[in-house]
Amino acid sequence: MEHEGATDGVICSRNKGDQPAPSLSSSGDDASPRQTKYESEPQYLSKEDLEALDQDEPKWRRFRIALLIVFGVVWLALVIAVILIVVLSTKCPPRPELAFWQSGVAYYVDLFAFKDSGGDGVGDIGGLLEAIPYIKETVGAKFIILAPIGLGYFTNSKSLLGLVNDHTQIDPALGTVSDFRQLLKRLHKTGMHLVISLDFNGIADNHVWMKDVSFLKLFDSQKGWSSRYDVQPSITNNRQEYYSVDNKLIDLDLTNEAVVQEILRVVQYWLDEDVDGILLKNCAFYVENDEPSRTSQSSGKWSTNYPAQQVFQDQSVDVVRRVRKHIDDFSAARGKKYVLIADPGDTGYGLPLKKAPGLMFLGSASEPAAHLVMHPEFTEKRGWYGLILKVYVFRCRKFPSSSPTTEFSVSAYNGSAGTDKESLALFTASDVYRRHSALLPTVASILFPGTPVIYYGSELGVEWYKSNDPPKNLYPAGKLPTVYDDGISNVLSCHLPMPWDRAGKDFSANSNVSQYFGPYLDQFQISDTVEAHTNRIEIVQRKAEGFQPVFGVFYNPALDPTETRTGIVIDFSWVCEKVWLHIAYPNDELEEDKQLESLSAYIKLGNEPAFYLFQ
């Protein structure tokens, strides 16, 4: 047999005796084509043929098969290696479960000054309930810190704030315990937390603890103590002279175990009420040195004695440790995390370039104290605020003669914070540190390691005029803080009503408050409010005795090219009962020299400048 070809993969053959297929040809004009069909039946190869064919095939076929086998083995080995690496390699540490104070912003509120739902001109718990959406959504805070709310803080017979006479009762101006429980329930339902402030350094002279003289620190003129505010460091009550670091509150003897037990009882009371943490105020003053240096006694002034000689004692840290242990035990029993924050207080001097003494209240790894320490790095004239000074130095080529350069350095943050940056509560103002309008420190407190603490109203970035004349018909109703205020430190500004709007309608439910709120804002020169405003409009007021006030409204789109709103409402209810529009230029809709139907005017925000005159 002879191999001739293959058809459709089948090897065919024909016998030698077969006749070839006739060809097609033509001969002459009369010739016609003839067609002969060639047919051949397929013949299958025998075993011998297949073996012979296999011997004749190229060797690369076997090589290809070998390569496929090697590739499969290598691929399988790589898969096994990857699995072993994943299983046997060091695992990434699990993402830590951060507590609420480590993962969110705090909003620090003086509840008496925040929002009034009762109409008496004093903030209350109901007002805070109404403001929860603002705090959570607009400010973006995760938990709220309340300044002291104890009985007597505001409701007392003296012209002072802070005279708490019972730490387990709420000042009646704020509401009831039932209101407080409702507040906690609402906050927890929205995923927020609440921390309350307690000051155990000093008590009012009518406090329930005054019944036990052993709770109090007797005054000894031989000790050489100094008052924080350079006045007599004592208070006389029932013919007994007691030590007082501020001459307003009687200092407790926190070396007395009975006093510490009472403190723990108060802490337990509020934990049982389901608060999420405690802020201990004035920790640096808890236990003071009984033997100040002899060199400091000559002047008797706090600034000369330098408080490091008198405050920041280890025994004060021990008190904070006791409170921390009590809270940790309660936390373990409840299966819930609670925070303890320590505020050293207004010690009256700046932060050193070295580690700040207030960090001692964090305790140690083996004996922890507070979870967070209030760190005044970003308050006025400290830390990042020093960039303003650096601009001054750059332009004027000199330092201000009255400013110590050690406090005005950005690097002071690293030096004063040490390795405990994550345990710092960074704030720009508090109930004892005045407000300021510098934006950079506020931003830095959010960007730097630590927990940002925004004091109510600071988010507006407005300046508060220095004054020691509190509003009479609004909180604090003629009262001054127990913290000394000389008009320079301007602590009073930290206890003034929240500037929700110019008319005060969002501050108080009482419409009569409007007549007091506008003058209050003018007195302290508070320019911005929470109410929406535009930079394109400037309002000028002219008034004279015997004449109605006149307002000129200047609209200039060039002042803020990024403005996207088409109009804004100006409310005049805070200053008058009737409003006339005298001039509107350009005017295509408004009728001039006519009384408005309401006390508000809608101003279009177009592309052309405009002027309006209201009376």
C-alpha positions as CSV (number, residue, x, y, z in Angstrom):
1,M,0.0,0.0,0.0
2,E,1.1,3.5,-0.7
3,H,0.1,6.6,1.5
4,E,-1.3,9.2,-0.8
5,G,-2.9,11.7,1.5
6,A,-5.4,12.4,4.3
7,T,-8.9,13.7,4.3
8,D,-10.6,15.1,7.4
9,G,-8.0,13.6,9.6
10,V,-8.4,10.1,8.2
11,I,-5.4,8.6,6.4
12,C,-6.6,7.1,3.1
13,S,-5.0,4.6,0.6
14,R,-5.8,3.1,-2.8
15,N,-4.6,-0.1,-4.6
16,K,-2.0,0.0,-7.2
17,G,-4.4,-1.8,-9.6
18,D,-6.9,0.9,-9.4
19,Q,-7.5,2.9,-12.6
20,P,-6.7,6.6,-12.5
21,A,-9.6,8.9,-12.8
22,P,-10.2,9.9,-16.4
23,S,-9.4,13.5,-17.3
24,L,-11.5,16.1,-18.9
25,S,-10.5,17.0,-22.4
26,S,-11.9,18.5,-25.6
27,S,-11.0,17.5,-29.2
28,G,-12.3,19.5,-32.1
29,D,-15.3,21.8,-32.3
30,D,-17.8,18.9,-31.8
31,A,-16.1,17.6,-28.7
32,S,-18.1,17.9,-25.4
33,P,-16.8,17.7,-21.9
34,R,-17.0,14.5,-20.0
35,Q,-16.9,14.1,-16.2
36,T,-15.8,11.0,-14.3
37,K,-16.5,10.7,-10.5
38,Y,-13.6,9.5,-8.4
39,E,-14.6,7.7,-5.3
40,S,-12.4,6.1,-2.7
41,E,-13.5,4.4,0.5
42,P,-11.4,5.3,3.6
43,Q,-9.1,2.6,4.9
44,Y,-8.2,2.6,8.6
45,L,-4.6,2.1,9.8
46,S,-3.7,-1.1,11.5
47,K,-1.8,-1.4,14.8
48,E,1.4,-1.9,12.9
49,D,0.8,1.2,10.8
50,L,0.2,3.3,14.0
51,E,3.4,2.1,15.6
52,A,5.4,2.9,12.4
53,L,3.8,6.3,12.3
54,D,4.7,6.9,15.9
55,Q,8.3,6.1,15.2
56,D,8.3,8.6,12.3
57,E,6.8,11.6,14.2
58,P,9.2,14.5,15.3
59,K,10.7,14.4,18.9
60,W,9.3,17.9,19.8
61,R,5.9,16.3,20.6
62,R,7.3,14.6,23.7
63,F,9.2,17.7,24.6
64,R,6.0,19.7,24.6
65,I,4.3,17.2,26.8
66,A,7.2,17.4,29.2
67,L,7.0,21.2,29.3
68,L,3.3,21.1,30.2
69,I,4.1,18.7,33.0
70,V,6.9,21.0,34.4
71,F,4.6,24.1,34.1
72,G,1.9,22.4,36.0
73,V,4.2,21.3,38.8
74,V,5.7,24.8,39.1
75,W,2.3,26.4,39.2
76,L,1.1,24.0,41.9
77,A,4.3,24.7,43.9
78,L,3.7,28.5,43.7
79,V,0.2,28.1,44.9
80,I,1.3,26.0,47.9
81,A,4.1,28.6,48.6
82,V,1.6,31.5,48.7
83,I,-0.7,29.6,51.0
84,L,2.2,28.8,53.4
85,I,3.4,32.4,53.4
86,V,-0.1,33.7,54.2
87,V,-0.6,31.1,56.9
88,L,2.8,31.2,58.5
89,S,3.8,34.9,58.2
90,T,3.3,37.4,61.0
91,K,-0.3,38.6,61.1
92,C,-1.2,42.3,61.0
93,P,-2.2,43.5,64.4
94,P,-6.0,43.8,64.7
95,R,-7.4,47.3,64.3
96,P,-7.8,48.7,67.8
97,E,-11.2,49.4,69.1
98,L,-11.0,53.0,70.0
99,A,-13.0,54.4,72.9
100,F,-15.4,57.3,72.1
101,W,-12.9,59.9,73.6
102,Q,-10.2,58.6,71.3
103,S,-12.1,58.7,68.1
104,G,-14.2,61.9,68.2
105,V,-14.4,65.6,68.9
106,A,-15.7,66.9,72.3
107,Y,-18.0,69.9,72.6
108,Y,-17.5,71.7,75.9
109,V,-20.7,73.5,77.1
110,D,-21.6,75.9,79.8
111,L,-25.2,74.6,80.1
112,F,-26.4,77.8,81.7
113,A,-25.3,79.9,78.7
114,F,-26.0,77.6,75.8
115,K,-29.8,77.6,75.0
116,D,-32.8,78.6,77.0
117,S,-36.0,76.6,76.6
118,G,-37.7,78.0,79.7
119,G,-37.8,81.6,78.7
120,D,-35.9,83.0,81.7
121,G,-32.8,84.0,79.9
122,V,-30.7,81.2,81.4
123,G,-29.8,78.1,79.5
124,D,-31.1,74.7,80.6
125,I,-31.2,71.0,79.8
126,G,-34.2,71.4,77.5
127,G,-32.2,73.9,75.4
128,L,-29.4,71.4,75.1
129,L,-31.9,68.7,73.9
130,E,-33.0,71.1,71.1
131,A,-29.4,71.7,70.1
132,I,-28.3,68.1,69.8
133,P,-28.6,68.1,66.0
134,Y,-26.5,71.2,65.7
135,I,-23.8,69.7,68.0
136,K,-23.8,66.3,66.2
137,E,-24.2,67.3,62.6
138,T,-22.9,70.9,62.3
139,V,-20.1,70.8,64.8
140,G,-19.5,67.1,64.3
141,A,-18.9,66.3,67.9
142,K,-19.1,62.8,69.3
143,F,-19.4,63.6,72.9
144,I,-20.4,66.6,75.1
145,I,-18.5,67.8,78.2
146,L,-20.7,69.8,80.6
147,A,-19.2,72.5,82.8
148,P,-20.2,72.2,86.5
149,I,-24.0,71.8,86.9
150,G,-24.2,71.3,90.7
151,L,-26.7,72.9,93.0
152,G,-25.7,76.5,93.8
153,Y,-23.5,77.0,90.8
154,F,-25.8,79.7,89.5
155,T,-28.7,79.7,92.0
156,N,-27.1,81.2,95.1
157,S,-27.5,84.4,97.1
158,K,-24.2,85.8,96.1
159,S,-23.0,87.6,92.9
160,L,-20.7,84.7,92.0
161,L,-20.8,81.7,89.8
162,G,-19.5,78.3,90.9
163,L,-20.6,78.2,94.6
164,V,-21.7,74.6,94.5
165,N,-23.2,73.3,97.7
166,D,-24.2,69.8,96.7
167,H,-22.4,67.8,94.0
168,T,-25.2,65.2,93.6
169,Q,-28.0,67.7,92.9
170,I,-28.6,69.7,89.7
171,D,-29.0,73.5,89.9
172,P,-32.7,74.1,89.6
173,A,-32.1,76.7,86.8
174,L,-31.1,73.9,84.5
175,G,-34.1,71.6,85.2
176,T,-34.7,68.4,87.1
177,V,-33.1,65.0,87.4
178,S,-35.8,63.7,85.1
179,D,-34.8,66.2,82.5
180,F,-31.2,65.1,82.9
181,R,-32.1,61.4,82.4
182,Q,-34.1,62.3,79.3
183,L,-31.0,64.1,77.9
184,L,-28.8,61.1,78.5
185,K,-31.4,58.8,76.9
186,R,-31.5,61.1,73.8
187,L,-27.8,61.4,73.5
188,H,-27.2,57.6,73.8
189,K,-29.9,57.0,71.2
190,T,-28.1,59.2,68.7
191,G,-24.7,57.6,69.4
192,M,-23.3,60.4,71.5
193,H,-21.9,60.5,75.0
194,L,-22.0,62.8,78.0
195,V,-19.2,63.8,80.5
196,I,-19.9,65.9,83.5
197,S,-17.4,68.2,85.4
198,L,-16.9,68.0,89.1
199,D,-14.7,70.4,91.2
200,F,-13.5,68.8,94.4
201,N,-10.8,71.3,95.2
202,G,-13.0,73.8,97.0
203,I,-16.6,74.0,98.2
204,A,-19.0,76.9,99.1
205,D,-19.4,77.9,102.7
206,N,-22.9,76.4,102.8
207,H,-21.9,73.0,101.3
208,V,-23.3,69.9,103.0
209,W,-19.7,68.8,103.7
210,M,-19.2,71.9,105.9
211,K,-20.8,70.0,108.7
212,D,-17.6,68.0,109.2
213,V,-14.7,70.4,110.0
214,S,-12.2,67.6,109.4
215,F,-13.1,67.7,105.7
216,L,-11.7,71.2,105.5
217,K,-8.2,72.6,105.3
218,L,-7.6,75.0,108.2
219,F,-5.6,78.2,107.5
220,D,-2.1,78.4,109.0
221,S,-0.3,81.8,108.5
222,Q,3.0,80.1,109.2
223,K,2.8,77.9,106.1
224,G,3.6,80.8,103.7
225,W,0.7,79.8,101.3
226,S,-0.1,82.1,98.4
227,S,-3.5,82.8,97.0
228,R,-4.0,82.2,93.3
229,Y,-5.2,85.7,92.8
230,D,-2.9,87.5,95.2
231,V,-5.5,88.1,97.9
232,Q,-5.7,86.7,101.4
233,P,-5.7,82.9,101.0
234,S,-8.4,82.3,103.6
235,I,-12.1,82.4,104.4
236,T,-13.6,82.9,107.8
237,N,-16.7,80.9,108.6
238,N,-18.3,80.5,112.0
239,R,-15.3,82.2,113.5
240,Q,-13.0,79.6,112.0
241,E,-10.4,80.5,109.4
242,Y,-10.1,78.1,106.5
243,Y,-7.5,78.0,103.7
244,S,-8.8,79.1,100.3
245,V,-6.5,79.2,97.2
246,D,-8.9,81.6,95.5
247,N,-10.5,83.4,98.5
248,K,-14.0,82.3,97.3
249,L,-14.2,78.5,97.9
250,I,-13.0,76.7,101.0
251,D,-10.3,74.1,100.1
252,L,-11.1,70.4,101.0
253,D,-8.5,68.4,102.8
254,L,-8.0,65.7,100.2
255,T,-5.4,63.9,102.4
256,N,-8.3,62.9,104.6
257,E,-9.5,59.4,103.6
258,A,-13.1,60.3,104.6
259,V,-13.1,63.1,102.0
260,V,-11.8,60.8,99.3
261,Q,-14.6,58.3,100.2
262,E,-17.2,61.1,99.8
263,I,-15.7,62.0,96.4
264,L,-16.0,58.4,95.3
265,R,-19.6,58.3,96.5
266,V,-20.4,61.4,94.3
267,V,-18.6,59.8,91.3
268,Q,-20.6,56.6,91.8
269,Y,-23.8,58.6,92.0
270,W,-23.3,60.0,88.5
271,L,-22.0,56.7,87.1
272,D,-25.3,55.2,88.3
273,E,-27.1,57.9,86.4
274,D,-25.4,56.5,83.3
275,V,-23.1,59.4,82.5
276,D,-20.2,58.3,80.3
277,G,-17.4,60.0,82.1
278,I,-16.1,62.5,84.7
279,L,-13.9,65.6,84.3
280,L,-12.1,66.4,87.5
281,K,-11.4,70.2,87.7
282,N,-8.5,71.9,89.4
283,C,-6.6,68.7,90.0
284,A,-3.3,70.6,90.4
285,F,-4.7,72.3,93.5
286,Y,-6.0,69.1,95.2
287,V,-3.1,68.8,97.7
288,E,-0.8,71.7,98.0
289,N,2.7,71.8,99.4
290,D,2.6,72.8,103.1
291,E,6.2,74.1,103.0
292,P,6.8,76.5,100.1
293,S,10.4,77.5,99.5
294,R,11.6,80.2,101.9
295,T,12.9,82.3,99.0
296,S,9.4,82.7,97.7
297,Q,7.7,83.9,100.9
298,S,8.9,87.5,100.7
299,S,6.4,88.8,98.2
300,G,3.4,86.5,99.0
301,K,2.4,86.7,95.3
302,W,1.5,83.7,93.2
303,S,3.6,84.7,90.3
304,T,6.7,85.2,92.5
305,N,6.2,82.0,94.5
306,Y,5.7,80.2,91.2
307,P,3.0,77.5,91.6
308,A,5.3,74.6,91.0
309,Q,6.4,75.1,94.6
310,Q,2.8,74.8,95.8
311,V,0.8,72.7,93.4
312,F,1.3,69.7,91.1
313,Q,2.0,67.4,94.1
314,D,2.2,63.6,93.9
315,Q,-0.6,63.4,96.5
316,S,-2.9,65.1,94.0
317,V,-2.2,62.4,91.5
318,D,-3.0,59.8,94.1
319,V,-6.5,61.2,94.4
320,V,-7.0,61.0,90.6
321,R,-5.7,57.4,90.7
322,R,-8.3,56.5,93.3
323,V,-11.0,57.8,91.1
324,R,-9.6,56.0,88.1
325,K,-9.6,52.7,89.9
326,H,-13.1,53.2,91.0
327,I,-14.2,54.0,87.5
328,D,-12.3,51.0,86.0
329,D,-13.9,48.6,88.5
330,F,-17.3,50.0,87.6
331,S,-16.5,49.7,83.9
332,A,-15.4,46.1,84.2
333,A,-18.6,45.3,86.1
334,R,-20.8,47.0,83.5
335,G,-18.8,45.9,80.4
336,K,-18.8,49.6,79.2
337,K,-16.0,52.1,78.8
338,Y,-16.0,55.3,80.9
339,V,-13.6,58.2,80.6
340,L,-11.8,60.1,83.4
341,I,-10.4,63.5,82.3
342,A,-8.2,65.6,84.6
343,D,-8.0,69.4,84.3
344,P,-5.1,70.9,86.2
345,G,-6.9,74.2,86.3
346,D,-5.8,77.8,86.0
347,T,-2.3,77.5,87.5
348,G,-1.4,80.9,86.2
349,Y,1.7,80.3,84.2
350,G,2.6,79.2,80.7
351,L,3.8,75.9,79.3
352,P,7.5,75.1,79.6
353,L,9.5,73.8,76.7
354,K,10.0,70.6,78.7
355,K,7.2,68.1,79.5
356,A,4.2,69.9,81.0
357,P,3.7,69.2,84.7
358,G,0.0,68.5,84.1
359,L,0.8,65.3,82.4
360,M,1.6,63.8,85.8
361,F,-2.2,63.2,86.1
362,L,-2.0,60.5,83.5
363,G,-0.2,58.3,86.1
364,S,1.9,55.4,84.9
365,A,1.4,52.2,83.1
366,S,1.2,50.2,86.3
367,E,-0.8,52.8,88.2
368,P,-2.9,54.8,85.7
369,A,-4.7,58.0,86.6
370,A,-6.7,60.0,84.1
371,H,-7.4,58.8,80.5
372,L,-7.0,62.4,79.2
373,V,-5.5,65.6,80.6
374,M,-6.7,69.0,79.5
375,H,-3.7,70.6,77.8
376,P,-3.8,74.4,77.2
377,E,-1.3,74.3,74.4
378,F,-3.6,76.0,72.0
379,T,-5.1,78.7,74.2
380,E,-4.2,82.3,73.6
381,K,-0.5,83.1,73.6
382,R,0.6,79.4,73.7
383,G,1.7,76.8,71.2
384,W,0.4,77.3,67.7
385,Y,-0.9,80.7,68.6
386,G,2.7,81.7,68.6
387,L,2.7,81.8,64.8
388,I,1.1,85.2,65.1
389,L,4.1,86.3,67.1
390,K,6.5,84.8,64.5
391,V,4.8,87.0,61.8
392,Y,5.3,90.0,64.1
393,V,9.0,89.1,64.6
394,F,9.5,88.6,60.9
395,R,8.0,92.0,60.0
396,C,9.3,94.0,62.9
397,R,12.6,92.2,63.4
398,K,12.2,92.1,67.1
399,F,10.2,90.3,69.9
400,P,7.5,92.2,71.9
401,S,9.1,93.3,75.1
402,S,6.3,91.9,77.2
403,S,6.2,88.4,75.7
404,P,8.3,85.5,76.9
405,T,9.5,83.8,73.8
406,T,9.6,80.3,75.4
407,E,5.8,80.1,75.3
408,F,5.4,81.3,71.7
409,S,6.9,78.4,69.8
410,V,5.2,75.7,67.7
411,S,8.0,73.4,68.9
412,A,6.7,73.9,72.5
413,Y,3.9,71.5,71.6
414,N,6.4,68.6,71.2
415,G,8.3,69.6,74.2
416,S,5.4,70.1,76.5
417,A,3.4,67.0,75.3
418,G,6.3,64.5,75.4
419,T,5.3,61.0,74.4
420,D,1.7,61.4,75.7
421,K,0.2,63.3,72.8
422,E,-2.6,60.8,72.3
423,S,-3.7,61.3,75.9
424,L,-4.1,65.1,75.6
425,A,-7.4,67.0,75.4
426,L,-6.5,69.9,73.2
427,F,-8.7,73.0,73.7
428,T,-8.7,76.6,72.6
429,A,-10.9,77.9,75.4
430,S,-12.7,76.7,78.5
431,D,-14.6,78.0,81.5
432,V,-11.3,79.4,82.9
433,Y,-9.4,80.2,79.7
434,R,-10.6,83.1,77.6
435,R,-11.8,82.8,74.1
436,H,-9.8,84.1,71.1
437,S,-10.6,84.4,67.4
438,A,-7.4,82.9,65.9
439,L,-8.3,80.2,63.5
440,L,-4.9,78.4,63.4
441,P,-4.9,77.1,67.0
442,T,-8.4,75.7,66.5
443,V,-7.4,73.9,63.4
444,A,-4.2,72.7,65.0
445,S,-6.1,71.2,67.9
446,I,-8.0,69.1,65.4
447,L,-5.0,68.1,63.3
448,F,-2.5,67.3,66.0
449,P,-2.5,64.0,68.1
450,G,-4.9,64.1,70.9
451,T,-8.7,64.7,71.5
452,P,-10.0,68.1,70.1
453,V,-12.2,70.0,72.6
454,I,-14.3,72.8,71.1
455,Y,-15.7,75.2,73.7
456,Y,-19.2,76.4,72.8
457,G,-19.1,79.3,70.4
458,S,-15.4,78.9,69.5
459,E,-16.5,77.3,66.3
460,L,-17.6,80.7,65.1
461,G,-14.1,82.1,65.3
462,V,-15.3,85.5,66.6
463,E,-13.6,87.9,69.1
464,W,-15.3,88.6,72.4
465,Y,-14.7,92.1,73.8
466,K,-13.0,92.2,77.2
467,S,-15.4,93.3,79.8
468,N,-16.2,92.7,83.5
469,D,-19.8,93.9,83.2
470,P,-22.0,90.8,82.8
471,P,-25.5,91.1,81.2
472,K,-28.2,91.8,83.7
473,N,-31.2,90.3,82.0
474,L,-29.4,87.3,80.5
475,Y,-27.1,84.7,82.0
476,P,-25.0,85.2,84.0
477,A,-27.5,87.8,85.2
478,G,-24.9,90.2,86.8
479,K,-22.8,87.4,88.4
480,L,-19.1,86.9,87.8
481,P,-17.1,83.7,87.7
482,T,-15.2,82.6,90.9
483,V,-12.1,82.7,88.7
484,Y,-10.4,86.1,89.0
485,D,-11.1,88.3,86.0
486,D,-9.3,91.6,85.6
487,G,-10.7,92.5,82.2
488,I,-7.5,91.3,80.5
489,S,-7.9,87.5,81.0
490,N,-11.6,88.1,80.1
491,V,-12.9,84.8,81.7
492,L,-16.4,86.3,81.7
493,S,-16.5,85.8,77.9
494,C,-16.5,82.1,78.6
495,H,-19.8,82.3,80.5
496,L,-21.9,84.4,78.1
497,P,-25.0,83.4,76.1
498,M,-24.4,81.4,72.9
499,P,-24.7,83.8,69.9
500,W,-27.2,81.8,67.9
501,D,-28.7,84.8,66.0
502,R,-28.9,88.6,66.3
503,A,-32.4,88.6,67.7
504,G,-31.8,85.9,70.4
505,K,-34.8,84.0,69.1
506,D,-32.8,80.8,68.8
507,F,-31.2,81.3,72.3
508,S,-34.5,81.8,74.3
509,A,-38.1,80.7,73.9
510,N,-39.1,84.1,75.4
511,S,-39.7,86.7,72.7
512,N,-38.9,89.5,75.2
513,V,-35.3,88.3,75.3
514,S,-34.8,90.0,71.9
515,Q,-34.7,93.4,73.5
516,Y,-31.7,92.4,75.6
517,F,-29.9,90.1,73.2
518,G,-29.0,92.7,70.6
519,P,-27.4,95.1,73.1
520,Y,-25.6,92.2,74.7
521,L,-24.0,91.3,71.3
522,D,-23.1,94.9,70.8
523,Q,-21.6,95.3,74.3
524,F,-19.2,92.4,73.7
525,Q,-18.7,93.2,70.0
526,I,-19.8,89.8,68.8
527,S,-20.0,90.1,65.1
528,D,-21.0,86.6,63.9
529,T,-23.7,84.2,64.9
530,V,-24.6,80.7,64.1
531,E,-27.4,82.0,61.9
532,A,-26.4,81.9,58.2
533,H,-24.8,85.1,57.0
534,T,-23.0,86.3,53.9
535,N,-19.7,88.1,53.5
536,R,-21.2,90.1,50.6
537,I,-23.3,92.3,52.9
538,E,-22.2,95.0,55.3
539,I,-24.6,96.7,57.6
540,V,-24.1,100.1,59.1
541,Q,-26.3,101.4,61.9
542,R,-26.7,105.1,62.7
543,K,-28.7,106.3,65.7
544,A,-29.2,109.4,67.8
545,E,-31.2,110.3,70.8
546,G,-34.7,111.1,69.9
547,F,-34.5,109.5,66.4
548,Q,-35.3,106.0,65.1
549,P,-32.2,104.0,64.2
550,V,-31.3,103.9,60.5
551,F,-29.6,100.9,58.9
552,G,-27.7,101.1,55.6
553,V,-27.3,97.7,53.9
554,F,-24.5,97.6,51.4
555,Y,-24.3,94.6,49.0
556,N,-21.1,94.0,47.1
557,P,-20.7,90.7,45.2
558,A,-17.0,91.3,44.9
559,L,-16.5,90.7,48.7
560,D,-17.2,87.0,48.2
561,P,-17.1,85.7,44.6
562,T,-17.7,82.1,45.9
563,E,-21.1,82.9,47.3
564,T,-23.7,80.5,45.8
565,R,-26.9,81.6,47.5
566,T,-29.5,83.7,45.7
567,G,-30.7,85.6,48.8
568,I,-30.6,86.2,52.5
569,V,-33.1,87.3,55.2
570,I,-32.1,90.2,57.5
571,D,-33.9,90.1,60.9
572,F,-34.5,93.6,62.5
573,S,-36.7,92.3,65.4
574,W,-33.8,92.5,67.8
575,V,-33.7,96.3,67.5
576,C,-37.2,97.6,66.6
577,E,-40.9,96.8,66.4
578,K,-41.5,98.4,63.0
579,V,-39.4,98.6,59.9
580,W,-39.6,101.0,56.9
581,L,-37.8,100.7,53.6
582,H,-36.8,104.2,52.3
583,I,-34.2,103.5,49.6
584,A,-33.6,100.4,47.4
585,Y,-31.1,100.8,44.6
586,P,-31.3,99.3,42.1
587,N,-35.0,98.6,42.6
588,D,-37.2,96.5,40.4
589,E,-39.6,95.0,42.9
590,L,-39.5,96.8,46.4
591,E,-41.8,99.7,47.2
592,E,-39.9,102.5,48.8
593,D,-41.1,104.7,51.8
594,K,-43.4,101.9,53.0
595,Q,-43.5,99.9,56.2
596,L,-42.6,96.3,55.8
597,E,-45.2,93.7,56.7
598,S,-42.8,91.9,58.9
599,L,-39.6,92.6,60.8
600,S,-37.5,90.8,58.3
601,A,-36.3,91.8,54.8
602,Y,-35.3,89.5,52.0
603,I,-32.2,90.8,50.1
604,K,-31.4,89.3,46.7
605,L,-27.8,88.2,46.2
606,G,-27.3,89.1,42.5
607,N,-24.3,90.0,40.4
608,E,-24.6,93.8,40.7
609,P,-23.9,96.0,43.8
610,A,-26.9,97.3,45.7
611,F,-27.9,99.6,48.6
612,Y,-30.9,99.5,50.9
613,L,-31.8,102.0,53.6
614,F,-34.1,100.8,56.4
615,Q,-35.5,102.7,59.4
